[in-house]
Amino acid sequence: MLALFQLTLHEGNRAWNGFDFDVMDRLYERGYILVPKNKSRSVVLTPKGLARSKELCEKLYGPGGRNQR
């Protein structure tokens, strides 16, 4: 999920919020995202979440993976 956030990242630290609520709750509990349940269609990643998201995206898709859409 965190790697997918990297692929939908916009405005620096926001990502699409259309994923399973249980998963979103776990990411929130671990400090990767801010409050997941809101009316916005995006979720705000914490600095910890942004770093982990980038790390996982590069691991799965290679360096610059976000730019290879």
N, C-alpha and C positions, 0 to 999 in steps of 0.2 A: 504494500500500500504506500509506504513512504517513497519508494522509487517512482510510483505513478504520480505522486504529488509533484515531483520534480518535473515531470512531463507536462503538467497542467499549471505550472507556476506562473503567476502574474503579479504585478504590483510589488515585486520584491519578495513578499512572504505569504502570499495568498495562493490557495490551490482549490480546485473544484471540490465541492462538498456533496457529491452524489453517491457516496459509498455506504456500505452497511453500517448501521448505527452502533452495533456491538463493537465492530472494529474501531470506529471513531472514538467510542468511549474508552477503549483500551489505550489508544494513542494519547488521549487526553490524560488518563491516569498516569501514564509514563512520562508526561511532560513534553511530548512532541508537538502538540497542538493546543491552541486556546479553546475555549468553550465550543464544543462541536455542534451543539443543538441551538441553532438560531435561524432566523428567517433568511439569512444570506445564502447565496448559492456557492459561497466559497468559505474556506476555513483558513484561519491564520496559523501559520507554523511558528513555533518558538525558535529561538536561535539554535537550540539543541535539535529540534525537528528539522530545520533547514540543513544543518550539517549532516545529520544522519541520512536525510533524503538524498543529498548530493552524493554521499559516500556509496549508498546502495545503488543509485542510478549508474554511477561510474563502474561499479562492480558488475552490474548486470548488462549494461549496454556499452561499456568502454568509455574512455575519456571523451568528454564532449558529447556524451550520450543524449543530453537534452537537446542539443542542436541537430541531431540526426533524425528528427521526426519525419 
